[in-house]
Structure formats: structure tokens, C-alpha cells
Amino acid sequence: MSYRDLVPLDPSLPDAHSELETAIAHVRSQFGRRYPLAIGDREDAGNDVLVSCDPADPGQVVGEVSLGGFSHADQAVRSAAAMAPVWSRVPAEERASLLLRVADELYRRRAELMAWMAFETGKSFTESDGELVETIRHLGWIADQLTSVRPVRWASLHDDYVVEEYDRPLGVGVALTPFSFPVALPIGMAAAAIGAGNTLVLKPSRVAPITAIESLRAFRAAGLPPGVLNVVVGQGSELRDALVHHSLTRFVAFVGSRTGGTAVQAGASLWQPDQDQARHVVARMDGKAATLVTASADLDWAAREVVRSAFAFQGQKCTSTAHLVLVDEIHDEFVDRLLAEVERYCADRGPAALGHRYGPMISAAALAKVRGFAREAASYGMVLRHGDSQGPGHFIGPVVVDDVYSDTPLAREEIFGPFLSIVRAGTLEHAIDVTSGSGTAPAAAAFTRDAQEVARIRERLRTRTLYLNAASTGSLAGVRPPTADGQNHNEPDDPAAFRETRTVMERYTFPR
């Protein structure tokens, strides 16, 4: 299989529909299983369990996951440390080949993993398949990176020295992943770290751990030796801190909220008595993406893309559009088109496993947060859609609030749900300023057909990743993903982030 040739699945086709129906039935038959911790060559059932339920039907148990604590964190890190010298000596070509076998295994289980995502996260088949396609493509890209990098570089500033530079793995790492991409991020971060020659302890989100665990089984199926990848799940911050603070942890890869990310960065800076090297942190933190629409835009196209980026997966992506910035000239006309598109997009509401496009929030806590902001929305703007709820699952319709000021909580807080705030701007320059100031946005989008406006937006809009005439969500394999902090570092699913350069300077002539 060529990862470049992979195309999305079309559930309307008979073969694809049959494949999905079979996968759904298979996953249902697995409900209620207990998932142990995977540490080295053993599985630890633990004492405590986390129950994962279907957000569309909270009474339906998807499965139980063993919870780890401080002792499990220590065991997992030490297991990874024991394998680090062995795995680091495996040639890059062999590691790349293993990642391609992981891609093949994900492709083989494609429909099954889509079903797990639908049941455990409420992600639609369209969204889940898109995630799997990009994950498989990204594995191919990582494999290409591993085999295209020159292992040794030679340079000399002086005639009597030979200078050798080469990359080497960092060692033992910890990866902390969120629920928003329960396959792409665990697989991508594990592949990048392991592909670069490191060993890893991965802690998936406690909100949707089973999908991550099921997808990570592809590594073992591909022939990854025990101990190279260890998987542990925990409640609260105890397990996270135990992993991050461990003296043998050499690097931490994190994707998640700003609160969690700053806690990880602070914890990684703490020096333990038996620690011998500083920890390397690669963090991608959530922000609030904004979309700007100018008077020259194709308004119908922009409305469709804004709605998709704001409400796909119920707005639970770090690049989901949370702010819409409209110039006054087209405000009223665009809002009418937007609301019509919202009605059309979200009319197909229901459980993702039944093929619906608009599903539930991930949890009761996430639902309560959106409801809380919806109740306060009238204090900050004109509520155009109130976010109607329907049970018994964690369902809430889109919330749309117009005439929001850019300095209000609606414009600053991470709501992380189907909540769209509309801000007016008098001019293009004002619109660019408002869009640039929409929190720590990892991405932004702008819609315009005017070349001069494109040039001005490219020059002045402050965001790490800018989408022009396209939705702010989505990624392309091999394209550097967005980050919220704006630093020019590598990303948590890029193998270059988990290697360091060693320089050896050898003198070969000696003065007499």
C-alpha cells in the first residue's frame, strides 16, 4: 500500500457500508472488556479502574481501563530505560520499516478504529476516517524522514581538526495525549519518538483511552519489542507528574490545554537528586482559532468552511474556529448565510455510530462547560442560537453569539465546544488586529479573493499557521502542524524533535 494514494472511505458505497457495519458489530461485541496497563513484556491489571462510556449513551459501558499510580509510572519509565540502549542501536531503515508495518496494520483495522472512535468519542465517520487517513500518511512521511536524513555531517573550521556531527536519540521519553485526536496523536507522537530511536511511556487521555490503546496495538502487531512503548492511564495529575518528574525521563511530548501544558513545562524543569540531564519539552497547547471574512470573499464557500471548522466534532479541536471576524460591509448578509448553513450541517444529529454527522460532547463535564457559557452569552452579545440540548447523551446544538467584543470572556476563554462568537470589524486592518488578538491561536483562516488583501493578511496576521480560503481545521501529512506558542521548534509528531546533535572535534596534527 502506498500511503500517498490513500483516499477517504465513502460509507455510501455498498462495500464500505458493509465493512463499517461489520466493524460496528465487532466493536459492540468487545464492550465491557478490561484493558490492563502495558509495561514492558507484562500487562498489569492494577487495582483501580476507569470506566469509559459512550457519550451518546452514557449508560453504555465501552470498556474498563486499569489505572496506574506512582509505582506504575516508575516501572514504566524503568522499562523504557532498560530498552533504550538496545533500541537506539536499531538501524533507521529498520525503524522506518516498522512504522510502515504499523501503517499497514492501521489500514487493515481502519473500519474497526472508526467504530471505536464513534462509540467512545462521538466522532463522526467522516471525521474519524479523515483522522485515520492522515495518520497513515503521516507514518509514511516519518518513515521517509528517517531514511532521508544524513547520519553524519563533516565540517572543519581549522586545517588541523576534523569535526563530525551526527544526530542521536534523546533516550527515554513521556508522551501525554488528549482525546481530540485519539488515534492521530498517540500514534503520531509514538511513531516520531520511537522512529527517532527513543523509548517511550505514553499516557493517553483518561477521557477516551480505549481508542488510543486499541490503535497503539498496531505497534506490537508490527513487531515492536516489549518495553520500547509502554502505555499507562491515570486519573488527575498524579500519574502525569510522576512520569514528568522521573529522574530517567529525558524528554516530554505534550498536546493539550494551556493549563496542562504550563504545568508540564514547570514540572519538567524540576531537577531530581539523581537526575543527570535536563529534560527536553515539546509542547503544543490549545488556543482559539479565528476566521476572518472580507467583503471580497466567496460568501457561500466561506460560510460552508466556517461551519465545518467550527462544528465538526462538535468544536472539540484546538484549531476549531471559535471566533468569526466579519467586516461591517458583509456582516448581515454573511450571518444569514452562516445560520442557514448551521441548520443544514447540524440537522443530521445523533450517535456517530449510527452514521450521524453531528454528535455529542465528549463528557458530562465538557457539556456542562458549554452550557455554562451559553447561559452567560446574552451578557456579552446577541444570541442567535442558544444550543438546544437533547438526551440522554451529552448532546448540545451549536451556540452562535453575534456582536461580541474582543475583550470579553467569550472571546478569550477556551470553551472547546460548538460555540461560535462573531466580532464586527470596521476595516480590513481592524479585522486583522482582532483576528490576531484572539487568544493564543494555533491557527487562523481568512477568506478573500482580493490579491492585495491576501498580501496584507499574510504580512500582518499573527498566527503560526494561516489557512487562506480554507477551514482552520485539518492537517496535511508532511506539513508542519500548528503550535500555539509561535516558537520555531519541532512538533510532537516530528522525529526531529526527539533527537539531539552531537559534535566530535578531533585534532589530527600536533604542534612540536
C-alpha positions, 0 to 999 in steps of 0.5 A: 500500500502506498500511503500517498494514494490513500483516499477517504472511505465513502460509507455510501458505497455498498462495500464500505457500508458493509465493512463499517457495519461489520466493524460496528458489530465487532466493536459492540461485541468487545464492550465491557472488556478490561484493558490492563496497563502495558509495561514492558513484556507484562500487562498489569491489571492494577487495582483501580479502574476507569470506566469509559462510556459512550457519550451518546449513551452514557449508560453504555459501558465501552470498556474498563481501563486499569489505572496506574499510580506512582509505582506504575509510572516508575516501572514504566519509565524503568522499562523504557530505560532498560530498552533504550540502549538496545533500541537506539542501536536499531538501524533507521531503515529498520525503524522506518520499516516498522512504522510502515508495518504499523501503517499497514496494520492501521489500514487493515483495522481502519473500519474497526478504529472508526467504530471505536472512535464513534462509540467512545468519542462521538466522532463522526465517520467522516471525521474519524476516517479523515483522522485515520487517513492522515495518520497513515500518511503521516507514518509514511512521511516519518518513515521517509524522514528517517531514511532521508536524513544524513547520519553524519555531517563533516565540517572543519573550521581549522586545517588541523581538526576534523569535526563530525556531527551526527544526530542521536536519540534523546533516550527515554521519553513521556508522551501525554495525549488528549482525546481530540485526536485519539488515534492521530496523536498517540500514534503520531507522537509514538511513531516520531519518538520511537522512529527517532530511536527513543523509548517511550511511556505514553499516557493517553487521555483518561477521557477516551483511552480505549481508542488510543490503546486499541490503535497503539496495538498496531505497534506490537502487531508490527513487531515492536519489542516489549518495553520500547512503548509502554502505555499507562492511564491515570486519573488527575495529575498524579500519574502525569507528574510522576512520569514528568518528574522521573529522574530517567525521563529525558524528554516530554511530548505534550498536546493539550490545554494551556493549563496542562501544558504550563504545568508540564513545562514547570514540572519538567524543569524540576531537577531530581537528586539523581537526575543527570540531564535536563529534560527536553519539552515539546509542547503544543497547547490549545488556543482559539482559532479565528476566521476572518471574512472580507467583503471580497470573499466567496460568501457561500464557500466561506460560510460552508468552511466556517461551519465545518471548522467550527462544528465538526466534532462538535468544536472539540479541536484546538484549531476549531474556529471559535471566533468569526471576524466579519467586516461591517460591509458583509456582516448581515448578509454573511450571518444569514448565510452562516445560520442557514448553513448551521441548520443544514450541517447540524440537522443530521444529529445523533450517535456517530455510530449510527452514521450521524454527522453531528454528535455529542460532547465528549463528557458530562463535564465538557457539556456542562462547560458549554452550557455554562457559557451559553447561559452567560452569552446574552451578557456579552452579545446577541444570541442567535442560537442558544444550543438546544440540548437533547438526551440522554447523551451529552448532546448540545446544538451549536451556540452562535453569539453575534456582536461580541467584543474582543475583550470579553470572556467569550472571546478569550476563554477556551470553551472547546465546544460548538460555540461560535462568537462573531466580532464586527470589524470596521476595516480590513486592518481592524479585522486583522488586529482582532483576528490576531488578538484572539487568544493564543491561536494555533491557527487562523483562516481568512477568506478573500479573493482580493490579491492585495488583501491576501498580501496584507493578511499574510504580512500582518496576521499573527498566527503560526499557521494561516489557512487562506480560503480554507477551514482552520481545521485539518492537517496535511501529512508532511506539513508542519502542524500548528503550535500555539506558542509561535516558537520555531521548534519541532512538533510532537509528531516530528522525529526531529524533535526527539533527537539531539546533535552531537559534535566530535572535534578531533585534532589530527596534527600536533604542534612540536 
